[in-house]
Amino acid sequence: MFRPFTPGFALASLLVSLTAAAQAAPAGRPVVLTGKAGDSPLIYVAPGTVTVILLGAPILRESAQVEGRARFAVFEVSDQGVTLSPLAALGPGERLALRVTYREGSPASVVFLLTGQPGAADGLVNVSRPPQTFEACRVELSATRERCEAQAKELEALKARPAALSPAAVALAGFVTKKGMRGAEFEKACFAARGSELRPVVCWGLGGATWSVVVLDVSNTGGEPWAPAWAEVTPAGGEPRRARAVLSGQATIPPGGVVSVAVEVEMPAREEEAWLGALHAVRVCNSDGSRCLSIPEVKL
């Protein structure tokens, strides 16, 4: 019997056809990640074919990187997948790495190897990861806790960092002007240093408009630790005066140890050509002055 054509019947027929087509459509090639080192799944790509890799979980979009990016006509990254297509066929045996990192879960990242094979190309690749076991979750939680603890320590170290170590703080404090600073080595001064147990092995300095700094790598050849606490400088034909600051790479220099010591000296305002030009004697001592290192001729 003839059935009249109606819009409702047409719509129902269309839905049935689309459902059947969807059920018949290929689901794509499945790839299951193992997480084992060196286990990199192969993905077959070819020019003219768009390959869609569905990762099965959210990824860090900025982490997706492909080797030889300029060789791809299409390379797009979504929250859970990568779409790509090469400009030209890959050479025989050639493999390009595609790296992706997941937001969470294990394995945390994967490296795919893109390759070519005549007459074959992946249109859709469905990637999945194995279910998380209790042990895998425990390991991942432990690793996450360690990362958080390490980041917390880094944050505390940054908070504790003296402002003077910041180049911006140095500039704002006026320690360095637009003329910059000058650096020099004091090799002859090192050779002439006096101190039976304390020896400078490296001597150099920095100079600016109103300051100078002497940096000494001091070797403690004595049998007792030595802690530099204060310093004084004496200009040629002048009176000694205390240095503005003495900084050390560590609190004490153990016997047989070598530590950098910096002596900061306030200088009268001077022109650039006079930086590190005036002869001074420099003496660095422990708190009671019983053990000192003396360098007779240092240009400050």
Backbone bond lengths (Angstrom), bond angles and torsions (degrees), N, CA, C in turn:
res aa  C-N    CA-C-N  psi(-1)  N-CA   C-N-CA  omega(-1)  CA-C   N-CA-C  phi
1 M - - - 1.467 - - 1.500 109.30 -
2 F 1.305 116.06 137.88 1.457 120.91 -177.70 1.514 110.10 -72.61
3 R 1.359 117.38 128.81 1.468 122.54 178.35 1.520 108.31 -104.11
4 P 1.304 118.60 123.48 1.460 121.08 -178.60 1.520 110.44 -64.03
5 F 1.350 115.63 146.13 1.471 121.48 179.29 1.519 109.66 -78.27
6 T 1.303 116.61 126.69 1.474 120.79 178.48 1.517 108.69 -130.39
7 P 1.340 117.64 152.00 1.462 120.23 179.13 1.514 112.99 -58.08
8 G 1.343 117.73 -38.65 1.457 120.07 -179.31 1.507 111.54 -64.12
9 F 1.341 116.86 -40.12 1.452 120.58 179.06 1.525 111.03 -65.87
10 A 1.355 116.30 -38.68 1.465 121.02 179.42 1.522 111.51 -63.96
11 L 1.341 115.17 -41.52 1.466 119.23 -179.61 1.513 110.96 -65.40
12 A 1.357 115.97 -41.95 1.458 119.01 179.34 1.519 111.41 -64.30
13 S 1.333 116.39 -40.66 1.458 120.07 178.53 1.516 111.76 -62.95
14 L 1.348 115.26 -39.93 1.470 119.98 179.81 1.522 110.95 -64.20
15 L 1.338 117.22 -42.89 1.458 121.03 179.80 1.519 111.23 -63.17
16 V 1.363 116.11 -40.48 1.452 119.62 178.24 1.515 111.01 -63.65
17 S 1.337 116.13 -40.16 1.467 120.47 -179.81 1.519 110.99 -65.64
18 L 1.353 116.16 -43.34 1.469 119.53 -179.60 1.511 111.01 -65.24
19 T 1.342 116.75 -38.60 1.462 120.02 179.89 1.513 110.90 -64.43
20 A 1.332 115.09 -43.21 1.456 119.39 179.37 1.513 111.26 -64.41
21 A 1.342 115.82 -39.56 1.462 119.58 179.33 1.520 110.93 -65.72
22 A 1.344 115.12 -39.82 1.465 118.41 -179.77 1.516 110.95 -65.87
23 Q 1.344 116.05 -38.94 1.454 118.91 179.68 1.525 111.77 -67.96
24 A 1.343 115.68 -29.92 1.458 119.14 -179.11 1.509 113.02 -84.46
25 A 1.354 117.20 -15.91 1.465 120.70 -177.54 1.521 110.14 -66.70
26 P 1.325 116.81 143.42 1.462 119.47 -179.62 1.521 110.65 -66.00
27 A 1.333 116.36 142.27 1.468 121.20 -178.43 1.516 111.93 -82.64
28 G 1.313 118.68 -2.94 1.453 120.85 -177.66 1.512 111.83 91.59
29 R 1.302 116.49 165.08 1.462 120.18 -177.87 1.517 109.15 -82.38
30 P 1.329 117.82 125.18 1.468 119.63 179.50 1.524 111.56 -80.72
31 V 1.307 115.94 141.21 1.461 122.63 174.83 1.521 107.60 -132.76
32 V 1.315 116.83 122.78 1.460 121.86 179.06 1.527 108.86 -107.12
33 L 1.331 115.67 122.79 1.461 120.61 -179.50 1.518 110.24 -78.92
34 T 1.308 116.41 140.57 1.472 121.27 178.46 1.518 112.15 -101.42
35 G 1.334 116.11 -24.93 1.463 119.34 -177.48 1.509 113.86 80.89
36 K 1.338 117.80 0.16 1.454 120.63 179.56 1.520 110.87 -75.58
37 A 1.329 116.87 143.27 1.466 121.53 179.58 1.523 110.17 -59.91
38 G 1.324 116.38 132.89 1.457 121.40 178.09 1.508 114.42 82.69
39 D 1.348 117.74 -1.25 1.464 121.05 179.45 1.527 107.96 -89.51
40 S 1.330 116.72 96.17 1.467 122.46 -176.72 1.524 109.47 -116.87
41 P 1.322 117.97 110.25 1.465 120.42 -178.81 1.527 112.11 -62.59
42 L 1.330 115.93 145.68 1.462 122.11 176.45 1.519 109.91 -88.02
43 I 1.319 116.06 136.40 1.460 123.23 174.13 1.524 107.44 -121.99
44 Y 1.335 117.35 126.28 1.461 121.04 -177.27 1.527 109.30 -93.37
45 V 1.331 116.08 124.47 1.465 121.63 -178.59 1.526 109.06 -125.28
46 A 1.344 114.83 157.18 1.463 120.16 179.79 1.514 108.84 -155.78
47 P 1.330 117.67 147.82 1.468 119.79 177.54 1.522 110.25 -62.80
48 G 1.332 115.75 142.02 1.456 120.43 -178.08 1.507 113.56 86.74
49 T 1.321 117.86 -9.40 1.465 121.93 177.68 1.528 108.74 -116.57
50 V 1.319 115.77 127.49 1.456 121.05 177.12 1.526 108.42 -91.60
51 T 1.308 116.32 121.68 1.457 122.24 -179.60 1.524 109.20 -101.61
52 V 1.332 115.29 125.97 1.464 121.29 178.91 1.524 108.35 -110.23
53 I 1.334 116.10 122.44 1.467 121.97 178.92 1.519 107.85 -109.42
54 L 1.326 116.69 110.67 1.458 121.68 177.93 1.519 108.61 -93.85
55 L 1.326 117.18 119.23 1.468 121.70 -172.08 1.518 113.61 -84.08
56 G 1.316 118.78 -13.70 1.461 120.44 175.12 1.510 115.61 82.09
57 A 1.327 118.54 -1.92 1.464 122.35 179.41 1.529 107.93 -164.68
58 P 1.332 117.78 158.43 1.467 120.17 -179.35 1.527 112.00 -59.74
59 I 1.328 115.50 140.09 1.456 121.31 178.75 1.522 109.77 -120.82
60 L 1.318 115.90 164.89 1.468 121.18 171.32 1.527 107.27 -81.64
61 R 1.300 116.37 107.77 1.461 119.76 -171.90 1.529 111.50 -59.55
62 E 1.335 115.90 -37.65 1.465 119.08 -178.48 1.521 112.47 -70.09
63 S 1.338 117.30 -13.74 1.460 120.23 -178.41 1.529 112.55 -80.94
64 A 1.328 116.97 -19.41 1.463 119.79 -175.89 1.531 110.40 -70.34
65 Q 1.316 115.92 117.58 1.462 121.82 -179.60 1.517 108.83 -135.65
66 V 1.333 114.79 136.85 1.457 119.25 179.04 1.520 109.00 -119.41
67 E 1.289 116.49 137.57 1.462 122.16 178.46 1.531 109.17 -70.17
68 G 1.324 116.75 132.77 1.460 120.54 -179.67 1.517 112.17 70.90
69 R 1.345 116.18 48.44 1.476 120.79 -175.97 1.523 112.69 -53.34
70 A 1.325 118.44 -36.68 1.467 121.40 -177.07 1.528 112.48 -66.14
71 R 1.318 117.20 -13.32 1.463 120.52 -178.16 1.524 112.77 -89.05
72 F 1.333 116.72 5.51 1.463 120.27 -177.54 1.529 110.32 -115.63
73 A 1.339 114.94 126.86 1.463 120.25 176.69 1.522 110.27 -73.57
74 V 1.336 116.49 -31.15 1.463 122.00 179.73 1.520 107.94 -129.24
75 F 1.322 116.09 129.09 1.461 121.71 171.74 1.522 107.48 -153.41
76 E 1.325 116.15 99.14 1.457 122.53 -177.01 1.524 109.16 -126.82
77 V 1.324 115.05 142.16 1.468 121.27 -177.29 1.511 109.14 -121.11
78 S 1.316 117.16 130.19 1.458 122.32 175.63 1.524 108.56 -112.30
79 D 1.335 116.19 -172.23 1.463 119.80 -178.44 1.520 112.47 -67.72
80 Q 1.334 117.11 -26.79 1.452 119.04 -177.41 1.526 112.83 -134.96
81 G 1.318 118.04 19.55 1.452 117.51 -178.38 1.508 113.88 -166.25
82 V 1.333 114.12 170.75 1.466 122.46 178.49 1.522 107.79 -132.34
83 T 1.341 115.77 133.83 1.463 122.41 176.63 1.515 108.53 -117.31
84 L 1.343 116.78 130.96 1.456 118.61 -176.62 1.526 111.39 -152.32
85 S 1.325 113.67 160.31 1.464 120.95 176.29 1.523 107.64 -158.95
86 P 1.339 118.80 128.75 1.461 121.00 -177.56 1.526 111.82 -78.19
87 L 1.330 115.63 155.03 1.461 120.99 175.67 1.520 111.30 -71.29
88 A 1.320 116.48 -38.56 1.459 122.21 -178.64 1.511 109.06 -139.05
89 A 1.314 115.44 161.08 1.453 120.41 -178.58 1.530 110.59 -63.94
90 L 1.309 115.76 142.14 1.462 120.33 176.19 1.527 108.88 -74.07
91 G 1.325 115.56 145.76 1.449 120.75 -178.96 1.515 112.81 -66.66
92 P 1.330 117.02 163.34 1.466 121.04 179.87 1.532 111.60 -57.15
93 G 1.309 115.95 124.26 1.456 120.48 178.83 1.520 114.29 77.39
94 E 1.328 118.11 0.57 1.465 120.56 -178.28 1.522 110.15 -77.69
95 R 1.321 116.23 140.40 1.455 121.71 179.42 1.524 109.89 -138.20
96 L 1.316 116.10 130.16 1.456 122.51 178.58 1.521 108.79 -114.06
97 A 1.316 116.61 135.17 1.465 121.53 -174.83 1.527 110.94 -84.53
98 L 1.320 115.57 135.50 1.462 123.61 171.91 1.526 106.95 -118.54
99 R 1.336 116.32 117.01 1.467 121.21 -176.10 1.524 110.08 -108.45
100 V 1.330 115.56 134.90 1.458 121.83 -178.94 1.520 108.81 -140.37
101 T 1.342 116.64 140.74 1.459 122.01 177.48 1.521 109.66 -120.05
102 Y 1.329 116.03 132.22 1.460 121.64 177.92 1.526 110.17 -80.11
103 R 1.329 115.71 156.71 1.459 120.12 177.10 1.533 111.08 -70.36
104 E 1.304 117.13 -33.22 1.458 120.97 179.27 1.517 109.04 -159.98
105 G 1.326 115.60 170.21 1.452 120.08 178.24 1.509 112.46 93.11
106 S 1.318 115.04 178.35 1.456 121.62 -177.29 1.525 109.91 -134.42
107 P 1.347 117.79 140.43 1.473 125.82 -4.42 1.525 111.95 -65.54
108 A 1.341 115.18 149.29 1.461 120.02 -174.91 1.517 112.45 -74.95
109 S 1.314 117.98 -25.89 1.451 120.99 -178.08 1.518 109.58 -146.50
110 V 1.327 115.35 166.18 1.460 120.33 -179.02 1.519 108.86 -147.89
111 V 1.315 115.68 147.19 1.459 122.21 173.84 1.527 107.45 -118.62
112 F 1.333 115.70 116.76 1.458 120.97 174.14 1.530 108.56 -94.45
113 L 1.311 116.74 148.74 1.456 121.79 175.48 1.519 108.62 -109.60
114 L 1.322 115.62 113.96 1.459 121.70 179.85 1.526 108.81 -85.40
115 T 1.308 116.70 128.92 1.448 120.91 -177.70 1.521 109.85 -143.79
116 G 1.316 116.11 170.41 1.455 121.14 179.20 1.515 111.57 -118.13
117 Q 1.313 114.24 150.20 1.460 120.30 177.59 1.520 107.49 -148.27
118 P 1.331 118.24 122.43 1.467 120.26 -176.73 1.522 111.82 -52.48
119 G 1.336 115.00 129.08 1.453 121.10 176.81 1.509 114.81 77.13
120 A 1.334 118.11 6.68 1.466 120.28 -179.05 1.517 109.83 -136.46
121 A 1.316 115.46 136.08 1.451 121.66 175.43 1.522 108.14 -157.35
122 D 1.309 117.04 138.74 1.468 121.76 178.39 1.520 109.38 -80.84
123 G 1.333 114.83 125.61 1.462 118.64 173.23 1.509 111.04 -87.37
124 L 1.332 115.77 -43.37 1.459 121.49 -179.35 1.522 108.77 -137.70
125 V 1.332 115.90 131.38 1.460 121.73 177.53 1.523 107.95 -124.56
126 N 1.322 116.41 121.27 1.461 121.98 178.66 1.525 109.10 -99.67
127 V 1.315 115.86 112.34 1.464 121.50 -177.12 1.524 109.28 -99.08
128 S 1.303 116.35 137.27 1.462 120.85 176.57 1.516 109.57 -137.40
129 R 1.315 115.18 156.11 1.454 121.55 176.68 1.525 109.31 -112.02
130 P 1.326 117.48 149.30 1.470 119.21 -179.72 1.514 110.90 -64.61
131 P 1.334 117.66 151.81 1.472 120.23 178.35 1.521 110.94 -57.25
132 Q 1.322 115.20 143.65 1.452 120.73 -179.44 1.528 110.88 -73.69
133 T 1.319 116.19 123.91 1.459 120.41 174.01 1.523 109.27 -84.03
134 F 1.311 115.81 166.30 1.463 120.10 178.82 1.522 110.63 -59.56
135 E 1.332 116.76 -41.72 1.460 120.39 -178.26 1.519 110.81 -65.81
136 A 1.361 116.42 -40.87 1.465 119.53 179.08 1.515 110.78 -63.84
137 C 1.335 116.53 -40.05 1.464 119.96 177.67 1.522 111.07 -64.23
138 R 1.332 115.93 -40.32 1.463 119.57 179.49 1.517 111.34 -63.57
139 V 1.345 116.64 -43.45 1.458 121.03 179.14 1.523 110.67 -63.71
140 E 1.337 116.47 -43.23 1.467 119.90 -179.75 1.518 111.06 -65.37
141 L 1.330 116.80 -40.26 1.467 120.41 177.89 1.516 110.76 -63.60
142 S 1.331 116.66 -41.58 1.460 120.42 178.83 1.519 111.12 -63.61
143 A 1.351 116.51 -42.57 1.467 120.15 179.19 1.521 110.68 -65.17
144 T 1.338 116.72 -39.49 1.467 120.09 178.67 1.515 110.86 -64.61
145 R 1.353 116.04 -41.16 1.468 119.62 178.32 1.529 110.80 -62.95
146 E 1.323 117.11 -40.85 1.466 120.30 179.01 1.525 110.84 -63.84
147 R 1.342 116.42 -41.33 1.472 118.82 178.32 1.514 110.81 -63.20
148 C 1.335 116.98 -41.66 1.460 120.39 179.70 1.526 111.00 -63.96
149 E 1.349 116.12 -41.98 1.460 119.40 179.22 1.524 111.39 -64.96
150 A 1.340 116.65 -39.51 1.464 120.23 178.42 1.522 110.63 -64.99
151 Q 1.341 116.74 -41.75 1.460 120.28 178.81 1.518 111.04 -65.49
152 A 1.346 116.50 -36.70 1.464 119.87 178.11 1.524 110.89 -64.54
153 K 1.339 116.46 -40.07 1.463 119.82 178.22 1.525 110.99 -65.55
154 E 1.338 116.30 -41.23 1.461 119.82 177.73 1.521 110.88 -61.58
155 L 1.350 115.47 -40.42 1.462 119.10 179.25 1.514 111.17 -64.22
156 E 1.340 117.38 -42.75 1.463 120.40 178.10 1.517 111.30 -63.24
157 A 1.348 116.07 -38.49 1.469 119.19 178.55 1.515 110.86 -64.86
158 L 1.331 116.56 -39.27 1.459 119.72 178.12 1.520 111.47 -66.18
159 K 1.345 115.91 -38.87 1.470 119.02 178.25 1.518 111.41 -65.18
160 A 1.345 115.95 -35.56 1.467 120.63 -177.98 1.519 113.04 -81.39
161 R 1.316 116.86 -8.20 1.470 120.44 -177.02 1.516 110.45 -66.59
162 P 1.309 118.41 124.64 1.467 120.81 -179.71 1.524 111.06 -58.95
163 A 1.340 115.36 141.18 1.460 119.31 -179.28 1.518 111.71 -61.56
164 A 1.356 116.93 -27.54 1.459 120.07 -178.03 1.524 112.40 -64.80
165 L 1.350 116.81 -18.33 1.454 118.99 178.84 1.514 112.27 -78.00
166 S 1.329 117.03 -10.25 1.450 120.99 -179.53 1.529 109.84 -83.13
167 P 1.328 118.86 127.48 1.475 120.34 176.08 1.522 112.24 -56.98
168 A 1.338 116.87 -36.01 1.457 119.88 179.46 1.524 110.55 -64.92
169 A 1.362 116.75 -41.66 1.458 120.18 179.08 1.526 111.01 -65.23
170 V 1.326 116.76 -38.17 1.467 120.63 177.84 1.524 110.40 -62.23
171 A 1.325 116.38 -42.23 1.464 120.07 -179.57 1.526 110.93 -66.60
172 L 1.349 116.79 -44.04 1.463 120.11 -178.89 1.520 111.77 -66.38
173 A 1.340 116.64 -31.60 1.460 119.84 179.65 1.522 112.53 -74.42
174 G 1.322 117.62 -9.67 1.450 121.37 179.34 1.500 114.61 81.91
175 F 1.347 117.58 10.50 1.461 120.09 179.59 1.528 111.36 -66.79
176 V 1.322 116.54 -30.21 1.458 121.58 178.63 1.520 108.07 -124.87
177 T 1.324 117.19 126.08 1.449 122.26 177.89 1.521 109.32 -98.92
178 K 1.315 116.25 -173.43 1.460 119.87 179.64 1.528 112.01 -63.91
179 K 1.334 116.76 -17.68 1.462 119.92 177.48 1.527 112.00 -83.09
180 G 1.331 116.73 -6.34 1.456 120.40 175.33 1.514 113.19 77.15
181 M 1.329 116.55 -141.33 1.459 122.36 -179.81 1.526 108.58 -146.48
182 R 1.307 116.29 171.43 1.459 121.09 -179.78 1.523 109.19 -123.98
183 G 1.324 116.67 142.63 1.454 122.16 177.46 1.515 110.97 -120.21
184 A 1.339 116.74 150.13 1.463 120.65 179.54 1.516 109.56 -157.98
185 E 1.338 116.11 154.60 1.457 121.94 173.55 1.525 109.74 -96.33
186 F 1.345 116.04 149.26 1.456 121.44 179.62 1.526 109.03 -119.27
187 E 1.320 117.39 63.41 1.461 120.56 -175.50 1.528 111.72 -65.31
188 K 1.328 117.06 -46.14 1.462 119.79 -178.65 1.516 111.19 -62.95
189 A 1.340 115.93 -37.17 1.460 119.79 179.07 1.527 110.62 -64.88
190 C 1.320 116.27 -36.85 1.462 120.03 178.30 1.529 111.04 -61.04
191 F 1.339 115.22 -44.40 1.462 119.94 -177.82 1.526 111.62 -64.63
192 A 1.330 116.06 -29.21 1.461 119.80 -176.71 1.521 112.99 -92.43
193 A 1.327 118.19 4.53 1.460 121.10 -177.20 1.522 111.15 -63.93
194 R 1.348 115.21 147.55 1.456 120.84 -179.92 1.524 109.46 -118.74
195 G 1.315 115.97 137.03 1.460 122.58 -179.18 1.515 107.26 158.48
196 S 1.329 116.35 115.33 1.463 118.92 -171.63 1.527 112.66 -65.09
197 E 1.316 117.96 -31.42 1.455 120.30 -176.10 1.521 113.46 -115.40
198 L 1.317 117.34 -12.01 1.467 121.70 -176.77 1.515 108.83 -113.82
199 R 1.315 116.47 123.88 1.459 121.47 -176.16 1.528 110.39 -128.76
200 P 1.324 118.07 127.86 1.464 119.18 172.42 1.523 109.57 -80.72
201 V 1.308 116.73 128.24 1.464 119.76 179.73 1.527 111.14 -101.33
202 V 1.328 117.17 -21.62 1.472 122.35 175.20 1.515 107.33 -140.83
203 C 1.344 116.74 134.64 1.461 121.38 179.00 1.529 109.30 -134.18
204 W 1.312 116.50 126.76 1.461 119.90 175.03 1.519 108.54 -153.70
205 G 1.322 116.44 170.69 1.451 118.96 -176.03 1.505 113.31 -151.85
206 L 1.329 113.99 166.64 1.463 123.29 175.23 1.511 107.91 -129.04
207 G 1.329 115.78 145.51 1.454 119.70 179.00 1.502 112.11 -137.77
208 G 1.343 116.55 141.97 1.454 122.91 176.32 1.508 110.22 -130.74
209 A 1.319 116.63 -164.98 1.462 120.85 -174.48 1.518 112.55 -65.58
210 T 1.353 118.23 -37.57 1.467 119.77 -174.79 1.526 112.20 -129.90
211 W 1.334 118.28 17.14 1.456 119.96 -177.20 1.521 110.39 -154.67
212 S 1.327 115.01 160.83 1.468 122.69 170.68 1.513 108.28 -142.12
213 V 1.307 116.19 151.96 1.459 122.49 178.40 1.522 108.28 -132.15
214 V 1.328 115.89 130.62 1.454 121.80 174.40 1.532 107.96 -107.83
215 V 1.323 117.00 126.40 1.457 121.81 179.41 1.526 108.64 -112.10
216 L 1.323 115.97 124.75 1.456 122.16 -177.14 1.523 109.28 -124.04
217 D 1.326 117.27 130.75 1.457 121.40 167.38 1.524 106.18 -91.45
218 V 1.336 116.42 104.73 1.462 122.12 -171.12 1.527 109.93 -98.63
219 S 1.333 115.14 129.45 1.460 122.16 175.78 1.526 109.13 -101.20
220 N 1.319 116.46 127.15 1.458 121.84 178.59 1.521 108.52 -97.39
221 T 1.335 116.48 102.80 1.466 121.04 -179.25 1.522 112.33 -92.91
222 G 1.345 117.25 0.36 1.462 120.23 -179.82 1.511 112.04 -82.35
223 G 1.324 114.62 -178.46 1.453 120.08 -177.96 1.511 114.07 -93.81
224 E 1.348 118.82 -3.09 1.458 122.64 -178.96 1.529 110.45 -122.20
225 P 1.339 116.91 150.10 1.473 119.56 175.25 1.525 110.59 -61.52
226 W 1.319 115.09 153.12 1.470 120.55 178.94 1.516 108.72 -130.07
227 A 1.334 116.52 130.43 1.461 121.72 -179.58 1.523 109.33 -118.50
228 P 1.342 119.13 108.81 1.465 120.38 177.68 1.523 110.24 -66.84
229 A 1.339 117.21 125.23 1.460 121.01 -175.49 1.524 113.06 -117.69
230 W 1.327 117.87 -34.46 1.459 120.17 -179.18 1.526 108.99 -152.87
231 A 1.315 115.03 165.71 1.469 120.60 -179.80 1.515 108.74 -146.74
232 E 1.321 115.21 155.61 1.455 120.46 173.31 1.518 109.10 -135.70
233 V 1.318 114.88 151.17 1.461 121.58 179.44 1.523 108.10 -124.50
234 T 1.324 114.07 144.08 1.458 119.23 -178.63 1.519 108.70 -130.15
235 P 1.344 117.93 113.91 1.466 119.14 177.70 1.523 110.47 -69.91
236 A 1.310 115.97 155.03 1.468 120.46 179.44 1.526 109.57 -57.16
237 G 1.355 116.39 121.51 1.460 121.80 179.84 1.509 113.59 74.45
238 G 1.336 119.27 12.58 1.455 121.64 -177.90 1.512 112.91 -119.64
239 E 1.317 116.47 -173.59 1.444 123.33 -178.80 1.529 110.05 -95.16
240 P 1.339 117.58 146.18 1.466 119.76 178.09 1.517 111.54 -68.96
241 R 1.334 115.92 149.00 1.453 120.98 174.84 1.529 109.38 -142.75
242 R 1.302 115.00 151.02 1.459 120.04 -177.49 1.534 110.47 -68.86
243 A 1.326 115.27 143.78 1.460 120.41 173.19 1.529 108.97 -70.78
244 R 1.310 116.11 153.84 1.460 120.18 -177.76 1.524 111.83 -70.64
245 A 1.325 117.85 -34.07 1.462 120.67 -179.05 1.520 109.82 -157.95
246 V 1.336 115.50 150.01 1.462 122.67 173.02 1.526 107.01 -128.98
247 L 1.311 116.51 119.03 1.460 121.48 179.48 1.514 109.41 -117.13
248 S 1.337 115.91 143.47 1.457 120.66 -179.21 1.515 109.81 -129.46
249 G 1.345 115.06 149.45 1.456 119.89 178.19 1.514 112.70 -63.78
250 Q 1.328 118.71 -22.61 1.461 123.09 174.14 1.516 108.15 -154.99
251 A 1.324 116.68 166.76 1.462 120.99 -171.91 1.519 112.46 -61.44
252 T 1.325 117.18 -44.21 1.456 120.55 -179.17 1.523 109.70 -134.12
253 I 1.327 114.69 156.08 1.459 121.17 174.88 1.522 107.16 -102.94
254 P 1.307 119.02 111.92 1.472 120.56 -177.62 1.528 110.63 -70.27
255 P 1.301 118.06 162.26 1.467 120.44 175.81 1.523 110.77 -56.17
256 G 1.319 115.70 129.47 1.454 120.88 -177.89 1.508 114.50 82.87
257 G 1.351 117.73 -1.73 1.462 121.17 -177.98 1.521 112.61 -92.32
258 V 1.319 115.42 162.28 1.468 122.53 176.48 1.519 107.78 -129.59
259 V 1.333 116.60 127.53 1.469 121.63 -177.92 1.526 108.85 -137.35
260 S 1.339 115.57 144.90 1.463 120.85 177.06 1.524 109.99 -79.60
261 V 1.322 115.43 134.47 1.458 122.55 178.32 1.526 107.77 -127.65
262 A 1.331 116.69 131.97 1.465 121.25 -179.90 1.518 109.68 -116.76
263 V 1.320 115.90 131.60 1.463 122.52 179.09 1.524 107.76 -114.33
264 E 1.340 115.64 119.52 1.468 121.07 -179.22 1.520 109.84 -100.92
265 V 1.330 115.21 129.25 1.466 121.24 -174.81 1.523 109.72 -123.35
266 E 1.324 115.75 131.61 1.462 119.92 174.89 1.524 108.72 -81.11
267 M 1.336 116.62 132.09 1.460 121.75 -178.02 1.525 109.94 -122.59
268 P 1.327 117.02 151.87 1.470 119.36 174.94 1.527 109.44 -65.11
269 A 1.327 116.56 150.83 1.462 120.87 179.99 1.522 109.87 -55.96
270 R 1.317 116.32 135.05 1.460 120.85 -174.45 1.525 109.17 -149.89
271 E 1.318 114.07 161.52 1.460 119.95 179.30 1.527 109.87 -78.90
272 E 1.307 115.90 164.03 1.450 121.95 -173.84 1.529 112.76 -58.22
273 E 1.318 116.85 -38.11 1.462 119.31 -176.62 1.535 112.51 -68.14
274 A 1.347 116.92 -13.82 1.458 120.16 -179.47 1.523 112.90 -95.47
275 W 1.326 117.12 -3.98 1.464 119.71 -179.89 1.531 109.75 -64.20
276 L 1.329 115.91 133.88 1.465 122.60 -179.41 1.526 111.40 53.88
277 G 1.339 115.15 43.28 1.459 119.02 -177.55 1.513 114.95 -120.48
278 A 1.352 118.67 -21.22 1.461 121.44 -175.34 1.529 110.73 -93.76
279 L 1.333 117.02 131.13 1.464 121.58 -178.84 1.525 111.33 -72.42
280 H 1.335 115.83 133.71 1.463 123.13 177.14 1.522 108.57 -139.25
281 A 1.310 115.00 153.75 1.466 121.06 167.47 1.527 107.34 -97.18
282 V 1.330 116.30 135.20 1.464 121.75 -178.48 1.524 108.60 -117.96
283 R 1.340 115.96 132.13 1.459 120.88 178.24 1.518 108.84 -130.35
284 V 1.342 115.39 126.00 1.466 121.17 179.84 1.525 107.57 -116.89
285 C 1.358 116.03 128.60 1.461 120.06 -172.73 1.522 111.90 -131.99
286 N 1.359 114.27 161.88 1.457 119.14 169.64 1.526 108.97 -77.23
287 S 1.330 117.10 -179.90 1.469 120.23 -169.12 1.523 113.72 -59.07
288 D 1.347 118.31 -39.94 1.471 119.27 -177.97 1.526 113.11 -94.65
289 G 1.318 117.83 2.97 1.456 121.25 176.97 1.506 114.62 75.27
290 S 1.343 117.83 11.98 1.462 119.79 -177.16 1.526 112.58 -79.02
291 R 1.305 118.09 -23.20 1.470 121.41 178.60 1.526 108.20 -132.25
292 C 1.319 114.87 116.44 1.469 120.14 -175.35 1.518 110.48 -131.91
293 L 1.317 114.33 153.50 1.465 122.54 171.69 1.522 106.88 -112.55
294 S 1.329 116.89 124.62 1.470 122.20 -177.61 1.528 110.42 -116.75
295 I 1.320 115.30 131.79 1.463 120.83 176.63 1.530 106.11 -123.66
296 P 1.329 118.00 112.72 1.474 120.69 -168.38 1.513 115.74 -72.14
297 E 1.310 120.43 -32.83 1.468 120.74 -173.13 1.522 110.76 -134.14
298 V 1.306 113.98 95.07 1.477 121.67 176.87 1.509 108.30 -120.80
299 K 1.319 117.74 131.36 1.451 120.99 179.81 1.522 109.94 -86.24
300 L 1.355 114.01 112.37 1.445 121.25 178.36 1.518 111.87 -110.78
